Each structure stands twice: as structure tokens, then as C-alpha cells.
Amino acid sequence: MSLLLIGVFFVLAIFAIPIAHALLAASAVSIGIFNPKVINVIVERMVSQSQSFPLIAIPFFMITGSLMMGGKLGQSLISLVTLFVGRFHGGPAQVGVLSSTVFGGVSGSAVADASAIGSLLIPWQKKIGYPPAFSAATLASAATIDILIPPSIPFILYALASGASIGALFYAGILPGLMLCAGFMMVCYFVGRARGFPRVTEVMSRSEFWKLFIYSAPALVMPVLIVVLLRFGIATPTEVSILTTLYALLASLFVYKDLTTSRLVHSMMEAAVSTGVVLLIIMTSSVVGWIITFDQMPAVFTRFANEVLQEKWLIILAMNLLMLVVGMFMDLPAAVLLLAPIFVPLAQSVGMDSVQLGVMMVVNLAIGLYTPPVGTTLFITSSVAGVKIGATVKELVPFYAVALLILGLVSYVPAFILR
């Protein structure tokens, strides 16, 4: 069944059928042909998977991000970051990287980051003389830091598929996320210096700085609050998501005083639509997971890898290469849910912790978000910048190098993330 499922899925994907619909159709065809007596398993698996309590965290984190970044706070954060790094070589580009890192502690969605920050910064960078393709490349890659800094929606999905602790995954993703931030900022600095990109030379008084810093403090505190609540077991990830939404509502209502009925409705509708898309992928992926397990594909794949590759470092390299290729063609949520059941047994067979595998998988698939042919953040930022995909990809080369270096550390140095 599994081979037919994979074949039908790729045929449908070639014809640009949405991932969730392609997964459902491929599952129905494979079960209908090979085992029609259990066709009811499709509905059973889809319904049962949607009843998972941790899934409640996804819409609440999305609402939090929309509320915090959709009003006055977003612009104040960017102004604060510009004050810190704008005067350095490549400073305006570094603003984008640092803004995405801060935004990662609020949203948890790379696509939301690329759209929100890109629409704010790319026009500004173009206006002051930055090459549009480089601006698009910077923000396409930087947006993926968002899914490593807590809260992270892909980590929630991986935990759902693997049984790993969401809190442990959130904590493990912090250092790789910060290292990616530092690496991308270094790329911006050296490229900006070599190519003579303009810098921001405006000077702000100390009183204005502290006023802006205090004004932005609620957003800066949020990721710290999330980590503290999870690290010390004060609240579960689902409870944290609800608390952060309440926090965002109170901050918008009493601190920034920009919460209107229309903004609240827009945030809730945006979160509902995004959650619906993710939930449909989760439901259909569960049917695929059942088929793969029924055919004992994880066990066969694990035995094959151990017999042919044998060495642990080769097995890890093979997993990385496969995930990189899958990430180039498939949406991140679907890729996480499909690959986790296959790779978790293999990782356990070579002594790799499931949390390390989760971070490795998300870093891998994040690279796919700004890699053609189906790079979501790549398409978003290129569209905002008004440049061709090929021009953006050329500017992405040094960013790919940094991301692969961090991927290597995550894959082969467990102490880098497991503390």
C-alpha cells in the first residue's frame, strides 16, 4: 500500500493539488485497492487525531502573534532594533534578522514572519538603496528562525507525531535559533561591508531610547516568560498558549491601547483559517501514518539503514539528505508529520535522542522554506521585493552555508542542544 500511496501522492502534487487533499486521495486509493474492508479507518484516524489536547496551543499562539505584531508594537520593535544595529555595515539587513528572532518569541510561524516583517522592511530597505534581491534573501532565511525560538508550531506537530516533550523541544530550539541569528547577522555585516550597502546614521537621545525600550518591553519579555513557565513546569504548553494570548490582549488593551473589535476579529479569523489548514494536514497525515505503520515501513527502513549504512554518522547524514530533499518539495507541517514516524525508530536504533532528532528535522525543513522549487518564505519575500526567484536564490548562497553549518552542529554534537 505504501508504494502506491507515495506514487499517487507525487502525481497529485505535480498537478498542484493541495497537500492535504493529495494525502487524503492517495490514502483512499491505496486502502481501497489493497484493503477495502478497512476503508472506514480513514474517518476513524482523521477524527481521533483531531482530538489531541496539545493542538489547542496552535490557534492561541497564532492569535498571540497577530495581536502583538499587528498593532503599534511591531513598528516600535523594529525601531528599537534599528537603533541597535542600523549603524553597522549591513545594519538595515541585520534589522530584519534580529526582528525575525524577536518576532519568533511571539508568533511561532515562519510564513507569518516573512509576510509581516517583509512587508514592513523590504520597501524601507529598497528606499534607502538596498538591492531588492538581497533584502528578499535576508528575510526569507531569517523568517525561519521563528520556528526555532519558542513558541514553535512545527515543534508542537513533531511532539504530536513522536511523543517527545513539547517543553523540551522548545528549550532545545533556543540555542540553534540564536546561532542562526548570529550567523545570518554576520553574513549581512560582511556582505554589506564588501558591497558598500548604506547604513542608518540617525542618532537617538538616551531618553528616547529608554522610552522606546520600555514601550517594547512586553514583546521582549514574552519569549522569556514562555521558557520560564515551561522549564520549571509551572504550566503546560497548552496552558502557556492561553496565558500568552491573555497577555497579548491585556498588553494591547492597556499598554498600547490599540485593540479594536475589528483587530480582534481579524486576529481570530486569521488564526482560525491557519489552524484549519494545519489541522487538515494533521488529520490526513494520520491516515498516511497508519498505512506506513501497517506496512511496517519504519521497521523495514530502520533495518535497511542499519544493514547498509551501518555507521551512525552515515545514517544521520542520510536522514539529513532525505529531509533536505523532502523540504524542497513539501510544506513543513506535512513533512514533519510524515517523516517523524519513520525517522524516530531509526534515530532510536542509533542512540539519538528524539528531542535532538526533532530539532534536526525542523532545522532541515526550515531550509526548505527558502529553497526552490517550493520555498514558501522565498516566494513571499521575492514577491514583496518584486524580484525573480533566481535573483533571490543567488543572494541566499551564504545564508545556506550558515544554515548547513548549524545543521551539522545540531546533528553531530548533541550537547549543542541537549542540556
C-alpha positions in Angstrom: 0.0 0.0 0.0 2.8 2.4 0.9 4.4 2.4 -2.5 1.1 3.1 -4.3 0.3 5.8 -1.8 3.7 7.5 -2.4 3.2 7.2 -6.2 -0.3 8.6 -6.2 0.7 11.4 -3.8 3.6 12.6 -6.0 1.4 12.5 -9.2 -1.2 14.7 -7.5 1.5 17.0 -6.1 2.9 17.5 -9.6 -0.6 18.8 -10.7 -0.5 21.3 -7.8 -3.2 19.6 -5.7 -3.1 20.9 -2.1 -1.0 18.7 0.1 -3.8 17.7 2.5 -6.2 16.8 -0.4 -3.4 14.9 -2.1 -2.6 12.9 1.1 -6.2 12.0 1.6 -6.8 11.0 -2.0 -3.6 8.9 -2.1 -4.6 7.2 1.2 -8.1 6.4 -0.1 -6.8 4.9 -3.3 -4.2 2.7 -1.6 -6.6 1.4 1.0 -9.4 1.0 -1.5 -7.3 -1.2 -3.8 -5.3 -3.3 -1.3 -7.6 -3.5 1.8 -11.1 -2.1 1.1 -12.6 -3.8 4.1 -10.8 -1.2 6.4 -11.7 1.9 4.4 -13.5 3.2 7.5 -10.1 3.6 9.1 -9.7 6.9 7.1 -12.5 8.6 9.1 -11.5 7.0 12.3 -7.9 8.1 12.1 -8.8 11.6 11.0 -11.3 12.1 13.8 -9.1 10.6 16.5 -6.1 12.6 15.6 -8.0 15.9 15.7 -8.9 15.2 19.4 -5.4 15.8 20.7 -5.3 18.3 23.6 -1.9 19.9 22.7 -3.4 21.0 19.3 -5.3 23.7 21.2 -2.0 25.6 21.6 -1.7 26.3 17.8 -4.6 28.7 17.4 -3.8 30.5 20.6 -0.1 31.1 19.7 -1.3 32.3 16.3 -3.7 34.8 17.9 -1.0 36.0 20.2 1.4 36.7 17.3 -1.3 38.5 15.3 -2.3 40.7 18.3 1.3 41.6 19.3 2.7 42.3 15.9 -0.4 43.7 14.1 -0.5 47.0 16.1 1.9 49.7 17.3 4.2 47.2 18.9 5.6 45.8 15.6 6.8 49.2 14.4 8.3 50.1 17.8 10.2 46.8 17.9 11.7 47.4 14.5 12.6 51.0 15.5 14.4 49.6 18.6 16.3 47.0 16.7 17.3 49.6 14.1 18.7 51.7 16.8 20.9 48.8 18.0 22.3 47.6 14.7 21.3 50.0 11.9 24.6 51.9 12.1 26.8 48.9 11.4 27.8 47.5 8.0 24.7 45.7 6.6 22.8 47.2 9.5 19.4 47.5 7.8 19.6 43.9 6.7 20.6 42.9 10.3 17.5 44.7 11.5 15.5 42.1 9.5 17.3 39.2 11.1 17.0 40.5 14.6 13.4 41.5 14.1 12.6 37.9 13.0 14.3 36.5 16.0 12.3 38.7 18.4 9.1 38.0 16.4 9.9 34.3 16.8 9.2 34.6 20.5 5.7 35.8 19.8 4.4 34.1 16.7 5.9 30.6 16.0 5.1 30.8 12.3 7.8 31.5 9.6 5.2 32.3 7.0 3.6 34.9 9.2 7.1 36.4 10.0 8.1 36.6 6.3 4.8 38.3 5.4 4.6 40.7 8.3 8.3 41.7 8.6 8.9 41.6 4.9 6.1 44.0 4.1 7.5 46.4 6.6 11.2 46.2 6.0 11.7 45.4 2.3 10.1 48.6 1.0 12.2 50.6 3.5 15.4 48.8 2.6 14.8 49.4 -1.1 14.1 53.1 -0.5 17.5 53.6 1.2 19.4 51.8 -1.6 19.5 48.1 -0.8 19.4 45.5 -3.6 15.8 44.1 -3.5 17.1 40.6 -4.1 19.4 40.7 -1.1 16.6 42.1 1.1 14.3 39.3 0.0 17.1 36.7 0.6 17.8 38.0 4.1 14.2 38.0 5.2 13.3 34.7 3.6 16.1 32.9 5.6 15.7 34.9 8.8 12.0 34.2 8.9 12.8 30.5 9.6 14.5 31.4 12.9 10.9 32.0 14.0 10.2 28.2 14.1 13.1 27.5 16.4 12.5 30.2 19.0 9.6 29.3 21.4 6.8 29.1 20.7 7.2 26.9 17.6 4.3 25.3 15.8 6.5 22.7 14.0 7.8 21.5 17.4 4.2 21.0 18.6 3.5 18.9 15.5 6.7 16.9 15.9 5.8 16.2 19.5 2.3 15.1 18.4 3.9 12.6 16.0 6.8 11.4 18.1 5.7 11.6 21.7 8.6 13.9 22.6 8.1 16.6 25.2 7.0 20.0 23.8 8.7 21.8 26.6 12.0 20.0 26.0 11.8 20.8 22.2 11.1 24.5 22.9 14.0 24.7 25.2 16.3 22.8 22.8 15.5 25.1 19.9 16.6 28.3 21.6 20.4 28.0 21.1 20.3 26.8 17.4 17.8 29.7 16.8 20.2 32.2 18.4 23.2 30.8 16.5 21.3 31.1 13.2 20.5 34.7 14.1 24.2 35.5 14.9 25.3 33.7 11.7 22.9 35.5 9.4 23.8 38.8 11.0 27.5 38.1 10.3 26.6 37.4 6.6 24.7 40.7 6.5 27.7 42.5 8.0 30.4 41.1 5.7 28.2 41.4 2.5 27.2 44.9 3.5 30.8 45.9 4.1 32.1 44.3 0.9 29.4 45.8 -1.3 29.1 49.2 0.4 25.5 49.0 1.4 24.1 52.1 3.1 23.7 52.3 6.9 21.3 54.1 9.3 23.1 57.1 10.8 20.3 58.7 12.8 21.2 59.4 16.4 18.6 58.9 19.2 18.9 60.6 22.6 19.2 58.4 25.7 15.7 59.4 27.0 14.1 58.5 23.6 16.0 55.1 23.7 14.7 54.2 27.1 11.2 55.3 26.2 11.2 53.1 23.2 12.8 50.2 25.1 10.1 50.3 27.8 7.4 50.6 25.2 8.7 47.4 23.5 9.3 45.5 26.8 6.1 43.5 26.7 7.2 41.7 23.5 10.8 41.3 24.7 9.5 39.7 27.9 7.1 37.2 26.3 9.7 34.6 25.0 11.4 34.6 28.4 8.1 34.2 30.1 7.3 31.2 27.8 10.6 29.5 28.6 10.4 30.1 32.3 6.8 28.7 32.5 7.8 25.6 30.6 11.3 25.0 32.0 10.1 25.0 35.6 6.9 23.1 35.0 4.6 26.0 36.0 2.3 25.4 33.1 1.8 23.0 30.2 2.4 24.2 26.6 -1.4 24.4 26.0 -1.8 26.5 29.2 1.1 28.7 28.2 -0.5 29.4 24.8 -3.7 30.6 26.5 -1.7 32.7 29.0 0.2 34.3 26.2 -3.0 35.2 24.4 -4.4 36.8 27.6 -1.1 38.6 28.0 -1.3 39.9 24.4 -4.9 41.0 24.9 -4.1 42.9 28.1 -0.9 44.5 26.6 -2.9 45.6 23.5 -5.8 46.9 25.6 -4.0 48.7 28.5 -0.4 49.3 27.3 -0.6 50.1 23.6 -4.4 50.9 23.6 -4.7 49.9 20.0 -7.0 46.9 20.5 -10.2 47.3 18.5 -13.1 45.0 17.8 -12.0 44.7 14.1 -8.4 43.9 15.0 -9.5 41.2 17.5 -11.9 39.7 14.9 -9.3 39.8 12.2 -6.7 38.0 14.5 -9.2 35.3 15.4 -10.3 34.8 11.8 -6.7 34.6 10.7 -5.8 32.1 13.4 -8.9 30.0 12.5 -8.1 29.8 8.8 -4.4 29.0 9.5 -5.3 26.4 12.1 -7.8 24.8 9.8 -5.2 24.3 7.1 -2.7 22.8 9.6 -5.4 20.6 11.2 -6.5 19.2 7.9 -2.9 18.2 7.2 -2.6 16.7 10.6 -5.8 14.6 10.1 -4.8 13.3 6.6 -1.2 12.7 7.7 -2.5 10.4 10.5 -4.1 8.2 7.8 -0.8 8.0 5.9 0.9 7.2 9.2 -1.4 4.3 9.8 -0.7 2.9 6.3 3.0 3.3 6.7 2.8 1.5 10.1 0.5 -1.2 8.8 3.1 -2.0 6.1 5.9 -1.9 8.8 7.8 0.7 6.7 9.6 2.2 9.8 10.9 -1.2 10.8 12.0 -2.1 7.3 13.6 1.3 6.8 15.5 1.0 10.1 16.7 -2.5 9.3 17.8 -1.4 5.8 19.7 1.7 7.1 21.5 -0.3 9.8 22.5 -3.1 7.5 23.6 -1.0 4.5 25.0 2.2 6.1 26.0 0.7 9.5 27.9 3.7 10.8 25.9 6.2 12.9 27.3 9.2 11.2 26.3 7.9 7.8 22.8 7.1 9.0 22.5 10.7 10.3 23.8 12.1 7.1 21.3 10.0 5.1 18.5 11.3 7.2 19.6 14.8 6.7 19.9 14.5 2.9 16.4 12.9 2.7 14.9 15.6 4.9 16.6 18.4 2.8 15.1 16.9 -0.4 11.7 16.5 1.1 11.7 20.0 2.5 12.4 21.4 -1.0 9.1 19.9 -2.3 6.7 19.6 0.7 5.1 22.0 3.2 6.8 21.9 6.6 3.8 20.7 8.7 3.1 17.8 6.4 6.8 16.9 6.1 7.2 16.8 9.9 4.1 14.6 10.4 5.1 12.2 7.6 8.8 11.9 8.4 8.7 11.7 12.2 7.1 8.2 12.4 9.7 6.8 10.0 12.8 8.5 11.5 12.1 8.2 15.2 12.6 4.4 15.3 15.8 4.8 13.2 17.1 7.5 15.4 16.5 5.4 18.5 18.3 2.5 16.9 21.5 4.5 16.7 21.1 6.1 20.1 19.9 9.6 19.0 17.5 11.3 21.4 14.1 12.1 20.0 14.4 15.8 21.0 17.7 16.1 19.1 16.0 14.5 16.1 13.1 17.0 16.4 15.4 20.0 16.3 17.5 18.4 13.4 14.3 17.8 11.5 12.9 21.4 12.0 16.3 23.0 11.0 16.4 20.8 7.9 12.8 21.5 6.8 13.3 25.2 7.6 16.0 25.4 5.0 13.4 24.0 2.5 11.2 27.1 3.2 13.7 29.3 1.3 14.9 26.7 -1.2 13.3 26.3 -4.6 11.1 24.9 -6.1 8.5 25.2 -3.3 10.1 27.6 -0.8 7.2 29.4 0.9 9.2 32.2 2.5 11.3 32.5 -0.6 8.2 33.2 -2.7 6.7 35.6 -0.2 9.7 37.8 0.2 10.6 37.7 -3.5 7.0 38.8 -4.3 7.2 41.7 -1.8 10.5 42.8 -3.2 9.4 42.5 -6.8 12.3 40.3 -7.9 12.7 36.9 -9.7 13.2 33.8 -7.6 16.5 33.1 -9.3 17.9 36.5 -8.2 17.0 35.9 -4.6 18.5 32.4 -4.6 21.8 33.8 -5.8 21.9 36.1 -2.8 20.9 33.2 -0.5 24.2 31.2 -1.0 26.0 32.5 2.1 22.8 32.0 4.2 22.6 28.4 3.0 26.2 27.9 4.2 25.5 29.2 7.7 22.3 27.1 8.0 24.1 24.0 6.9 26.8 24.7 9.5 24.3 25.0 12.3 22.5 21.8 10.9 25.8 20.0 11.2 26.2 21.1 14.9 22.7 20.0 15.7 23.1 16.7 14.0 26.5 15.6 15.3 27.0 17.5 18.6 24.1 16.5 21.0 25.5 18.8 23.7 24.7 21.7 21.4 21.0 21.3 22.1 20.6 18.7 24.9 21.4 20.4 28.3 
